[in-house]
Amino acid sequence: MKVVKNIVTVPIIIVLCLLKCLIDLIIKAECWVAGVGFLLLAILTILAVVKQQWLQIGIFAGLASLGIIILILSANILVWIERGLERLK
């Protein structure tokens, strides 16, 4: 029975490890892009406040919120994969 369990779980563990590595790379890229993007959004928000363009400030806040939500969701996916790996080992 242990042999059958190992035959079934080893490919799943390999796939989950590959997914974990892929999502780690994606999160690192997202963080780099988000850092540059938030810096740009901060500069544009300051410019919009100076020029009193209130609609643009709302748009910038929405974009920042969307970026944060995407980062949180990708981190949650990584946590789910790590929990799955812990259960299989």
C-alpha positions in Angstrom: 0.0 0.0 0.0 2.9 2.4 0.7 4.3 1.8 -2.7 1.0 2.8 -4.3 0.8 5.9 -2.1 4.3 6.9 -3.1 3.6 6.3 -6.8 0.5 8.6 -6.6 2.0 11.3 -4.4 5.4 11.8 -6.0 4.1 13.3 -9.3 1.7 15.6 -7.3 4.6 16.8 -5.1 6.8 17.5 -8.2 4.0 19.5 -9.9 3.3 21.5 -6.7 7.0 22.2 -6.2 7.2 23.5 -9.8 4.1 25.6 -9.3 5.7 27.0 -6.1 8.8 28.0 -7.9 6.8 29.6 -10.7 4.6 31.5 -8.4 7.7 32.7 -6.4 9.1 34.1 -9.6 5.8 35.7 -10.5 5.5 37.3 -7.0 9.1 38.7 -7.2 8.3 40.2 -10.6 5.0 41.6 -9.3 6.7 43.2 -6.4 9.3 44.9 -8.5 6.7 46.2 -11.0 4.4 47.2 -8.1 7.2 49.2 -6.5 7.9 51.1 -9.7 4.2 51.4 -10.4 3.3 52.8 -6.9 6.2 55.3 -7.2 4.7 56.5 -10.5 1.2 56.6 -9.0 2.5 58.6 -6.0 4.1 61.2 -8.4 1.0 61.4 -10.5 -1.2 61.7 -7.4 0.9 64.7 -6.1 0.6 66.2 -9.6 -3.2 65.7 -9.6 -3.5 67.3 -6.1 -1.5 70.3 -7.3 -3.6 70.7 -10.4 -6.8 69.9 -8.5 -7.8 67.0 -10.7 -10.0 65.0 -8.3 -11.2 62.4 -10.7 -7.6 61.4 -11.5 -6.9 60.9 -7.8 -9.8 58.5 -7.6 -8.6 56.6 -10.6 -5.1 56.4 -9.1 -6.5 55.1 -5.8 -8.4 52.5 -7.7 -5.3 51.3 -9.6 -3.3 51.2 -6.3 -6.1 49.1 -4.7 -6.2 46.7 -7.6 -2.4 46.3 -7.4 -2.5 45.5 -3.7 -5.4 43.0 -4.3 -3.4 41.2 -7.0 -0.4 40.9 -4.7 -2.4 39.6 -1.8 -4.2 37.0 -4.0 -0.9 35.7 -5.5 0.6 35.4 -2.0 -2.5 33.4 -0.9 -2.1 31.1 -3.8 1.5 30.5 -2.7 0.4 29.7 0.8 -2.2 27.2 -0.5 0.5 25.4 -2.5 2.8 25.3 0.5 0.0 23.8 2.7 -0.7 21.2 0.0 3.0 20.2 -0.1 3.1 19.9 3.7 0.1 17.6 3.7 1.6 15.4 1.1 4.9 15.0 2.8 
